[in-house]
Amino acid sequence: MVPQPSESEGYYSLLSKTFRAPRMKQRETVGREVVDEIIYRCQKPRDRLILELHARCGMRIGEVLNLRASDVNGRKLAIRRPKSGREDKRASMPETVAGRLNAYCEPHNIMPDHRLFPICYSTARSMVKRLGDKMNVKIGPHDLRRHSATYASRNGVPLEASPK
């Protein structure tokens, strides 16, 4: 004779069948060629810099938009109030991005306490989405950050040293 489940066991069995946790869909990492092409096709220097700081430095969109001229020191960027909760955080830029950032700042006469990119979050997000749409790629700002972390990891950079 097969033992019958008690009333409470049957109730929990029914609940587990009814309320299953949704399975997390594995997000695909955007390929290097696609990211490079999106950046290359970008017409405005401001937009290109925003994309490069996402994809090459692994910065969050809020961190990029909050950058001030005084936060730039050569190839190093000071990140104020990072989302990670740490007091201070630093990001390193490739030399080409640092050169473009300096070339962008000089003619605009940006004061040290002013933001480099005085746009709002939704504007930056829609800009990234629009540029992805031109290449038939569904992409958002965080996809560029994920791209940066993935390729840093694949190239042997420990995750503790890569942008978080």
N, CA, C and O of each residue as an XYZ file, in Angstrom:
656
protein
N       0.831     -1.165      0.000
C       0.000      0.000      0.000
C       0.886      1.242      0.000
O       1.837      1.329      0.777
N       0.579      2.193     -0.863
C       1.339      3.433     -0.988
C       0.849      4.414      0.058
O      -0.354      4.647      0.175
N       1.791      5.006      0.841
C       1.337      5.960      1.848
C       0.765      7.208      1.189
O       1.330      7.713      0.219
N      -0.332      7.699      1.700
C      -0.990      8.892      1.196
C      -0.387     10.126      1.869
O      -0.135     10.104      3.074
N      -0.147     11.218      1.100
C       0.378     12.426      1.741
C      -0.670     13.031      2.657
O      -1.872     12.979      2.395
N      -0.176     13.596      3.722
C      -1.097     14.267      4.631
C      -1.692     15.484      3.928
O      -1.242     15.870      2.850
N      -2.696     16.076      4.543
C      -3.374     17.214      3.925
C      -2.414     18.384      3.714
O      -2.465     19.045      2.677
N      -1.534     18.646      4.694
C      -0.604     19.777      4.551
C       0.455     19.494      3.488
O       0.865     20.406      2.769
N       0.906     18.230      3.378
C       1.892     17.901      2.339
C       1.296     18.088      0.955
O       1.977     18.572      0.051
N       0.049     17.717      0.777
C      -0.620     17.888     -0.503
C      -0.786     19.355     -0.860
O      -0.674     19.742     -2.023
N      -1.058     20.174      0.165
C      -1.221     21.611     -0.038
C       0.083     22.232     -0.529
O       0.085     23.011     -1.482
N       1.209     21.879      0.133
C       2.506     22.443     -0.269
C       2.959     21.909     -1.618
O       3.645     22.605     -2.367
N       2.583     20.691     -1.925
C       2.912     20.132     -3.230
C       2.185     20.894     -4.334
O       2.756     21.181     -5.385
N       0.926     21.213     -4.082
C       0.139     21.982     -5.040
C       0.713     23.379     -5.227
O       0.806     23.869     -6.352
N       1.105     24.032     -4.109
C       1.706     25.365     -4.189
C       2.999     25.351     -4.992
O       3.238     26.243     -5.807
N       3.835     24.339     -4.764
C       5.111     24.296     -5.484
C       4.902     24.112     -6.980
O       5.717     24.564     -7.785
N       3.816     23.452     -7.352
C       3.531     23.291     -8.775
C       2.931     24.564     -9.365
O       3.167     24.882    -10.531
N       2.163     25.286     -8.569
C       1.495     26.493     -9.039
C       2.429     27.681     -9.109
O       2.399     28.438    -10.079
N       3.254     27.852     -8.096
C       4.112     29.028     -7.994
C       5.577     28.653     -8.153
O       6.338     28.654     -7.186
N       5.947     28.348     -9.328
C       7.347     28.028     -9.587
C       8.115     29.308     -9.854
O       7.619     30.229    -10.502
N       9.325     29.346     -9.347
C      10.180     30.511     -9.594
C      10.530     30.547    -11.070
O      10.873     29.519    -11.654
N      10.447     31.717    -11.676
C      10.789     31.801    -13.102
C      12.267     31.499    -13.306
O      13.117     31.881    -12.503
N      12.541     30.819    -14.378
C      13.937     30.510    -14.697
C      14.593     31.744    -15.268
O      14.025     32.425    -16.123
N      15.785     32.027    -14.796
C      16.522     33.189    -15.275
C      17.078     32.882    -16.659
O      17.741     31.866    -16.870
N      16.802     33.759    -17.573
C      17.303     33.608    -18.932
C      18.749     34.109    -18.962
O      19.039     35.218    -18.513
N      19.629     33.299    -19.481
C      21.037     33.677    -19.573
C      21.193     34.794    -20.603
O      20.819     34.642    -21.766
N      21.754     35.923    -20.152
C      21.934     37.051    -21.064
C      23.165     36.807    -21.911
O      24.204     36.366    -21.419
N      23.030     37.098    -23.177
C      24.169     36.950    -24.080
C      25.042     38.191    -23.993
O      24.548     39.311    -23.866
N      26.339     37.972    -24.064
C      27.276     39.083    -24.066
C      27.397     39.598    -25.492
O      27.521     38.817    -26.436
N      27.359     40.894    -25.638
C      27.483     41.501    -26.948
C      28.929     41.301    -27.420
O      29.870     41.525    -26.658
N      29.097     40.885    -28.659
C      30.423     40.610    -29.190
C      31.266     41.865    -29.366
O      30.744     42.966    -29.547
N      32.553     41.679    -29.311
C      33.494     42.787    -29.458
C      33.309     43.517    -30.786
O      33.361     44.747    -30.831
N      33.094     42.770    -31.860
C      32.942     43.400    -33.170
C      31.705     44.295    -33.213
O      31.730     45.372    -33.810
N      30.635     43.846    -32.583
C      29.393     44.621    -32.567
C      29.585     45.905    -31.773
O      29.192     46.983    -32.220
N      30.195     45.787    -30.588
C      30.433     46.976    -29.754
C      31.355     47.952    -30.481
O      31.095     49.156    -30.493
N      32.427     47.445    -31.086
C      33.346     48.318    -31.823
C      32.641     49.031    -32.967
O      32.887     50.211    -33.218
N      31.760     48.311    -33.662
C      31.038     48.906    -34.788
C      30.053     49.969    -34.305
O      29.920     51.016    -34.939
N      29.367     49.716    -33.198
C      28.442     50.712    -32.642
C      29.205     51.975    -32.273
O      28.766     53.083    -32.582
N      30.345     51.812    -31.614
C      31.159     52.969    -31.220
C      31.688     53.689    -32.453
O      31.671     54.919    -32.507
N      32.152     52.944    -33.431
C      32.710     53.536    -34.647
C      31.662     54.347    -35.410
O      31.974     55.407    -35.952
N      30.432     53.857    -35.454
C      29.365     54.539    -36.199
C      28.809     55.764    -35.483
O      28.055     56.541    -36.069
N      29.176     55.932    -34.234
C      28.658     57.053    -33.444
C      29.222     58.365    -33.989
O      30.436     58.508    -34.132
N      28.347     59.317    -34.292
C      28.746     60.570    -34.930
C      29.212     61.638    -33.937
O      30.183     62.347    -34.202
N      28.530     61.755    -32.802
C      28.836     62.821    -31.850
C      29.965     62.397    -30.912
O      29.938     61.294    -30.367
N      30.961     63.276    -30.720
C      32.064     62.939    -29.796
C      31.571     62.641    -28.380
O      32.094     61.739    -27.725
N      30.578     63.381    -27.903
C      30.037     63.145    -26.560
C      29.475     61.740    -26.444
O      29.784     61.023    -25.492
N      28.648     61.338    -27.410
C      28.032     60.021    -27.370
C      29.071     58.921    -27.487
O      28.969     57.887    -26.827
N      30.071     59.146    -28.326
C      31.131     58.147    -28.481
C      31.899     57.960    -27.177
O      32.223     56.835    -26.798
N      32.186     59.058    -26.497
C      32.889     58.954    -25.218
C      32.049     58.218    -24.178
O      32.574     57.401    -23.420
N      30.770     58.498    -24.139
C      29.894     57.811    -23.187
C      29.920     56.308    -23.457
O      30.035     55.511    -22.527
N      29.813     55.923    -24.721
C      29.861     54.498    -25.083
C      31.208     53.877    -24.728
O      31.264     52.768    -24.196
N      32.283     54.588    -25.020
C      33.610     54.032    -24.729
C      33.857     53.891    -23.235
O      34.488     52.926    -22.802
N      33.376     54.830    -22.448
C      33.551     54.706    -21.001
C      32.754     53.525    -20.450
O      33.177     52.885    -19.488
N      31.612     53.238    -21.053
C      30.855     52.036    -20.678
C      31.610     50.782    -21.083
O      31.892     49.916    -20.255
N      31.934     50.694    -22.375
C      32.452     49.454    -22.940
C      33.932     49.209    -22.666
O      34.345     48.055    -22.559
N      34.725     50.239    -22.553
C      36.173     50.059    -22.366
C      36.596     50.130    -20.901
O      37.584     49.515    -20.502
N      35.836     50.890    -20.098
C      36.196     51.069    -18.682
C      35.249     50.319    -17.751
O      35.537     50.175    -16.563
N      34.140     49.847    -18.269
C      33.201     49.091    -17.459
C      32.432     49.920    -16.450
O      32.013     49.412    -15.410
N      32.249     51.177    -16.750
C      31.555     52.060    -15.809
C      30.043     51.942    -15.972
O      29.540     51.647    -17.056
N      29.338     52.177    -14.885
C      27.881     52.238    -14.933
C      27.466     53.548    -15.585
O      28.235     54.509    -15.619
N      26.241     53.578    -16.102
C      25.759     54.779    -16.770
C      25.719     55.967    -15.798
O      26.074     57.085    -16.172
N      25.295     55.732    -14.575
C      25.256     56.801    -13.579
C      26.643     57.330    -13.252
O      26.817     58.529    -13.033
N      27.630     56.443    -13.218
C      29.010     56.855    -12.946
C      29.543     57.722    -14.079
O      30.229     58.715    -13.837
N      29.229     57.350    -15.307
C      29.687     58.134    -16.459
C      29.037     59.519    -16.439
O      29.710     60.529    -16.647
N      27.742     59.558    -16.190
C      27.026     60.828    -16.230
C      27.395     61.746    -15.063
O      27.219     62.961    -15.161
N      27.897     61.194    -13.975
C      28.295     62.010    -12.832
C      29.760     62.437    -12.869
O      30.216     63.125    -11.956
N      30.504     62.047    -13.895
C      31.914     62.448    -13.982
C      32.030     63.964    -14.077
O      31.284     64.619    -14.805
N      32.961     64.491    -13.341
C      33.266     65.923    -13.372
C      34.669     66.082    -13.941
O      35.459     65.137    -13.932
N      34.974     67.257    -14.428
C      36.300     67.506    -15.010
C      37.393     67.245    -13.980
O      38.472     66.775    -14.339
N      37.137     67.537    -12.718
C      38.141     67.327    -11.673
C      38.370     65.840    -11.371
O      39.342     65.497    -10.698
N      37.495     64.955    -11.854
C      37.645     63.515    -11.625
C      38.626     62.872    -12.596
O      39.033     61.727    -12.397
N      39.006     63.587    -13.631
C      39.898     63.040    -14.657
C      41.336     63.403    -14.308
O      41.672     64.574    -14.135
N      42.173     62.381    -14.208
C      43.585     62.583    -13.911
C      44.389     61.650    -14.805
O      44.654     60.504    -14.443
N      44.774     62.149    -15.970
C      45.501     61.304    -16.925
C      44.597     60.198    -17.428
O      43.565     60.454    -18.049
N      45.000     58.947    -17.150
C      44.197     57.796    -17.569
C      43.329     57.260    -16.444
O      42.668     56.234    -16.605
N      43.323     57.934    -15.319
C      42.542     57.497    -14.155
C      41.306     58.372    -13.981
O      41.343     59.581    -14.211
N      40.220     57.742    -13.573
C      38.973     58.443    -13.294
C      38.571     58.162    -11.848
O      38.551     57.008    -11.419
N      38.258     59.197    -11.114
C      37.725     59.036     -9.763
C      36.210     58.950     -9.868
O      35.579     59.799    -10.498
N      35.634     57.942     -9.262
C      34.188     57.758     -9.315
C      33.617     58.138     -7.954
O      33.921     57.520     -6.934
N      32.788     59.166     -7.970
C      32.163     59.637     -6.739
C      30.909     58.826     -6.429
O      30.137     58.492     -7.328
N      30.719     58.519     -5.182
C      29.543     57.794     -4.708
C      29.181     56.613     -5.610
O      28.102     56.591     -6.203
N      30.078     55.637     -5.713
C      29.756     54.486     -6.574
C      28.589     53.686     -6.013
O      28.348     53.682     -4.806
N      27.887     53.027     -6.877
C      26.726     52.244     -6.496
C      27.124     51.054     -5.623
O      26.305     50.526     -4.871
N      28.384     50.638     -5.727
C      28.858     49.492     -4.953
C      28.871     49.780     -3.460
O      28.970     48.853     -2.656
N      28.773     51.062     -3.069
C      28.737     51.412     -1.666
C      30.092     51.779     -1.084
O      30.174     52.270      0.042
N      31.149     51.545     -1.840
C      32.473     51.929     -1.356
C      32.586     53.444     -1.360
O      31.854     54.137     -2.067
N      33.520     53.947     -0.554
C      33.684     55.404     -0.505
C      34.231     55.942     -1.820
O      33.661     56.868     -2.397
N      35.306     55.381     -2.284
C      35.919     55.843     -3.528
C      36.192     54.664     -4.433
O      36.401     53.538     -3.982
N      36.185     54.944     -5.687
C      36.467     53.913     -6.674
C      37.241     54.581     -7.803
O      37.033     55.761     -8.086
N      38.110     53.853     -8.432
C      38.886     54.380     -9.548
C      38.665     53.490    -10.762
O      38.495     52.277    -10.642
N      38.672     54.111    -11.920
C      38.589     53.373    -13.184
C      39.755     53.819    -14.050
O      40.163     54.980    -14.022
N      40.273     52.890    -14.808
C      41.363     53.204    -15.732
C      40.825     53.238    -17.150
O      39.955     52.453    -17.526
N      41.365     54.165    -17.925
C      40.947     54.287    -19.324
C      42.094     53.850    -20.225
O      43.260     54.043    -19.879
N      41.782     53.269    -21.362
C      42.821     53.066    -22.366
C      43.340     54.425    -22.830
O      42.633     55.429    -22.745
N      44.556     54.450    -23.311
C      45.168     55.715    -23.709
C      44.379     56.427    -24.803
O      44.291     57.655    -24.795
N      43.810     55.687    -25.734
C      43.041     56.319    -26.814
C      41.801     57.019    -26.268
O      41.459     58.112    -26.719
N      41.125     56.397    -25.300
C      39.930     57.001    -24.710
C      40.325     58.234    -23.902
O      39.639     59.255    -23.951
N      41.424     58.144    -23.164
C      41.900     59.293    -22.380
C      42.223     60.468    -23.297
O      41.910     61.613    -22.973
N      42.845     60.192    -24.432
C      43.158     61.254    -25.398
C      41.901     61.898    -25.950
O      41.832     63.120    -26.077
N      40.899     61.077    -26.283
C      39.634     61.614    -26.794
C      38.903     62.423    -25.723
O      38.280     63.441    -26.025
N      38.980     61.971    -24.479
C      38.323     62.690    -23.393
C      38.980     64.051    -23.163
O      38.287     65.047    -22.958
N      40.298     64.097    -23.197
C      41.001     65.376    -23.049
C      40.698     66.308    -24.217
O      40.512     67.510    -24.025
N      40.647     65.752    -25.430
C      40.328     66.563    -26.609
C      38.885     67.083    -26.539
O      38.591     68.165    -27.047
N      38.003     66.327    -25.921
C      36.607     66.752    -25.767
C      36.490     67.883    -24.739
O      35.719     68.822    -24.934
N      37.253     67.792    -23.651
C      37.150     68.770    -22.552
C      37.746     70.129    -22.906
O      37.201     71.159    -22.509
N      38.844     70.152    -23.638
C      39.544     71.413    -23.917
C      38.675     72.465    -24.604
O      38.563     73.571    -24.076
N      38.058     72.187    -25.745
C      37.287     73.249    -26.405
C      35.988     73.612    -25.691
O      35.442     74.691    -25.921
N      35.491     72.739    -24.839
C      34.227     73.009    -24.156
C      34.412     73.852    -22.893
O      33.426     74.265    -22.283
N      35.655     74.111    -22.491
C      35.947     74.921    -21.296
C      35.097     74.483    -20.102
O      34.396     75.294    -19.497
N      35.167     73.220    -19.778
C      34.381     72.675    -18.682
C      35.069     73.015    -17.359
O      36.247     72.716    -17.163
N      34.330     73.630    -16.478
C      34.848     73.984    -15.159
C      35.071     72.705    -14.350
O      34.364     71.719    -14.560
N      36.039     72.702    -13.430
C      36.354     71.477    -12.678
C      35.179     70.861    -11.934
O      35.118     69.640    -11.792
N      34.252     71.669    -11.460
C      33.133     71.126    -10.695
C      31.895     70.834    -11.547
O      30.869     70.410    -11.015
N      31.979     71.056    -12.855
C      30.851     70.774    -13.749
C      30.940     69.367    -14.323
O      32.025     68.811    -14.490
N      29.767     68.804    -14.620
C      29.718     67.455    -15.201
C      30.235     67.480    -16.636
O      30.019     68.443    -17.372
N      30.919     66.408    -17.020
C      31.427     66.302    -18.395
C      30.295     66.092    -19.393
O      30.332     66.616    -20.506
N      29.294     65.324    -18.987
C      28.183     64.984    -19.874
C      26.877     65.392    -19.189
O      26.261     64.576    -18.502
N      26.449     66.647    -19.368
C      25.246     67.128    -18.662
C      23.957     66.672    -19.332
O      23.178     67.489    -19.825
N      23.740     65.363    -19.346
C      22.491     64.801    -19.862
C      21.903     63.911    -18.775
O      22.596     63.535    -17.829
N      20.637     63.581    -18.911
C      19.988     62.740    -17.912
C      20.129     61.259    -18.288
O      20.529     60.909    -19.399
N      19.789     60.422    -17.332
C      19.895     58.975    -17.497
C      19.075     58.478    -18.681
O      19.561     57.681    -19.483
N      17.839     58.943    -18.795
C      16.967     58.449    -19.865
C      17.486     58.838    -21.247
O      17.317     58.086    -22.207
N      18.115     60.003    -21.354
C      18.689     60.422    -22.637
C      19.849     59.500    -23.026
O      19.950     59.073    -24.176
N      20.718     59.199    -22.063
C      21.861     58.311    -22.339
C      21.379     56.905    -22.671
O      21.908     56.262    -23.577
N      20.397     56.439    -21.955
C      19.871     55.097    -22.196
C      19.246     54.995    -23.586
O      19.475     54.019    -24.300
N      18.462     55.995    -23.969
C      17.836     55.957    -25.294
C      18.877     56.112    -26.403
O      18.702     55.569    -27.494
N      19.953     56.845    -26.134
C      21.025     56.981    -27.118
C      21.684     55.623    -27.388
O      21.925     55.266    -28.541
N      21.971     54.877    -26.333
C      22.582     53.547    -26.488
C      21.620     52.630    -27.237
O      22.027     51.907    -28.145
N      20.352     52.659    -26.859
C      19.358     51.813    -27.523
C      19.221     52.178    -28.996
O      19.159     51.291    -29.848
N      19.171     53.467    -29.307
C      19.026     53.925    -30.695
C      20.220     53.481    -31.547
O      20.042     53.038    -32.682
N      21.430     53.599    -31.004
C      22.611     53.184    -31.758
C      22.614     51.671    -31.987
O      23.053     51.201    -33.037
N      22.128     50.915    -31.008
C      22.011     49.469    -31.191
C      20.971     49.123    -32.237
O      21.159     48.202    -33.031
N      19.867     49.868    -32.235
C      18.802     49.626    -33.219
C      19.307     49.825    -34.648
O      18.870     49.127    -35.563
N      20.227     50.775    -34.841
C      20.774     51.006    -36.182
C      21.507     49.785    -36.711
O      21.618     49.593    -37.922
N      22.009     48.954    -35.793
C      22.719     47.736    -36.198
C      21.882     46.484    -35.967
O      22.390     45.366    -36.052
N      20.592     46.674    -35.673
C      19.681     45.559    -35.403
C      20.142     44.713    -34.212
O      20.071     43.485    -34.245
N      20.613     45.391    -33.164
C      21.069     44.725    -31.951
C      20.310     45.324    -30.776
O      20.252     46.543    -30.618
N      19.733     44.460    -29.958
C      19.052     44.946    -28.749
C      20.132     45.109    -27.679
O      20.730     44.132    -27.227
N      20.369     46.362    -27.285
C      21.458     46.647    -26.357
C      21.059     47.781    -25.424
O      20.320     48.689    -25.804
N      21.553     47.712    -24.218
C      21.347     48.767    -23.227
C      22.677     49.119    -22.590
O      23.675     48.444    -22.841
N      22.713     50.152    -21.777
C      23.969     50.574    -21.157
C      24.640     49.474    -20.342
O      25.864     49.349    -20.367
N      23.852     48.671    -19.616
C      24.479     47.649    -18.786
C      25.098     46.534    -19.625
O      26.025     45.860    -19.175
N      24.592     46.338    -20.838
C      25.198     45.344    -21.724
C      26.637     45.735    -22.063
O      27.500     44.870    -22.213
N      26.890     47.033    -22.182
C      28.253     47.487    -22.465
C      29.158     47.248    -21.257
O      30.324     46.890    -21.422
N      28.643     47.437    -20.070
C      29.409     47.166    -18.843
C      29.705     45.666    -18.735
O      30.823     45.273    -18.400
N      28.707     44.838    -19.019
C      28.889     43.385    -18.992
C      29.926     42.955    -20.029
O      30.740     42.066    -19.779
N      29.882     43.600    -21.193
C      30.865     43.332    -22.250
C      32.274     43.587    -21.725
O      33.178     42.777    -21.932
N      32.454     44.709    -21.048
C      33.765     45.063    -20.513
C      34.263     44.030    -19.513
O      35.417     43.607    -19.580
N      33.404     43.622    -18.589
C      33.795     42.646    -17.572
C      34.096     41.284    -18.190
O      35.036     40.604    -17.777
N      33.301     40.890    -19.176
C      33.511     39.594    -19.826
C      34.859     39.543    -20.525
O      35.609     38.582    -20.357
N      35.174     40.567    -21.307
C      36.430     40.542    -22.041
C      37.637     40.752    -21.142
O      38.720     40.250    -21.440
N      37.473     41.485    -20.047
C      38.566     41.606    -19.081
C      38.844     40.244    -18.455
O      40.001     39.850    -18.312
N      37.795     39.529    -18.083
C      37.942     38.203    -17.487
C      38.576     37.224    -18.469
O      39.450     36.444    -18.092
N      38.139     37.263    -19.727
C      38.695     36.354    -20.740
C      40.162     36.640    -21.035
O      40.893     35.762    -21.491
N      40.589     37.879    -20.770
C      41.985     38.241    -21.005
C      42.842     38.099    -19.748
O      43.974     38.580    -19.708
N      42.302     37.438    -18.724
C      43.102     37.115    -17.554
C      43.110     38.156    -16.448
O      43.849     38.012    -15.474
N      42.308     39.200    -16.578
C      42.241     40.201    -15.517
C      41.390     39.630    -14.396
O      40.257     39.217    -14.644
N      41.907     39.592    -13.154
C      41.066     39.056    -12.060
C      39.843     39.937    -11.863
O      39.905     41.154    -12.036
N      38.724     39.304    -11.495
C      37.472     40.052    -11.347
C      37.582     41.140    -10.292
O      36.892     42.155    -10.384
N      38.434     40.950     -9.292
C      38.611     41.990     -8.278
C      39.215     43.245     -8.876
O      38.960     44.345     -8.386
N      40.014     43.102     -9.933
C      40.675     44.253    -10.554
C      39.844     44.840    -11.677
O      40.044     45.997    -12.047
N      38.920     44.072    -12.228
C      38.115     44.589    -13.328
C      37.055     45.525    -12.778
O      36.733     45.461    -11.591
N      36.507     46.389    -13.614
C      35.473     47.325    -13.156
C      34.253     46.573    -12.663
O      33.826     45.600    -13.283
N      33.694     47.017    -11.558
C      32.506     46.354    -10.997
C      31.349     47.302    -10.997
O      30.255     46.941    -10.565
